[in-house]
């Protein structure tokens, strides 16, 4: 009985291992497309902040090509929710 308890405890010991011994996750964003649409300029401003942090270019969604959008590993899209006439969908 004592032997089986030691095996069970040894199996769970990895859960308490220091972080340096655990597997690291790759959080690198290889190809990011940041697209926006704006009515008042606020969405464009926030998009600029995001692009500055990511080192990406911001593109007005109206100027984007289908092939360009689908070529990215990750896309971020910002669009206005006010002044669009879609009050009941917010």
N, C-alpha and C positions, 0 to 999 in steps of 0.2 A: 504494500500500500504506500509506504514512504517513497519507494522508487518511482511509482507512477506519478506521485505528486511532484517530484523533482522534475520529471520530464515535462509535465504540464507547465510548471513555473518557468522552465527554460524556454519553452516555446513562446511564452508571452514576454520574455525579457527584451526582445527586439523592440517592442512597443515603447519601451522606456530608454532606448539607446539615445545618445546625444545626437543632435541634428546633423552634425558633421558626418555621421555614419549612415544616414538615410540617403536614399536616392534623390538626386536633384532633378527638378522638372525644368525643361527648356521653355522659357517664356519669351523667347526671341520672336519678334514679328518680322517675318521675312519680307513680305510685300503687302503694304497697307495702302488702301485707297480711302481717302477721306472726302466725302461728297456732302454738299449742303444745298439747301434752298432757303431763301430768306425773304421776308416781307418788309421787316423794319430794320434789318441789319444786325439784330441781336444774335441770331443763329450764326451768321457769318463771323461775328466777333468770337463767339465760343469755339467755333470751328478753328479759328486762328490760334487760340490757346492750345487746343488739342494737337494741332499740326506742329506747333512750336515744340511741344514736349516730345512728340514722336519723331520729329525731323522729316515729316511728310509734307507733300504739297496738297493744298486744298483745291477742290475742283467744284465749280457750280454744276449741279446735277443736270441742268439744261444743256450744258456743253459736253457732257460725257458721252462716249461711244460705248456700245454694248461690249465689244471685244476688250476695251480698256477695263471696264468694270469686272468682267469675269476673269481677267488675268491676275487679279490680286488673291493672295491667300486669305486676307482679312479685309472687310470693308466696314467703314463707319459712316453712317448716314445721319445727318441732322436736318430736320425740317420743322418749319413753324407749326404751332398748333393754334395760335390766335390769329384773328383776322382772316380766316380761311373759309368762313361760312359753314364749318363743320362742327358747330357747337355741341350737337348731341352725340358726337363720336369721341369727345375728349374724355 
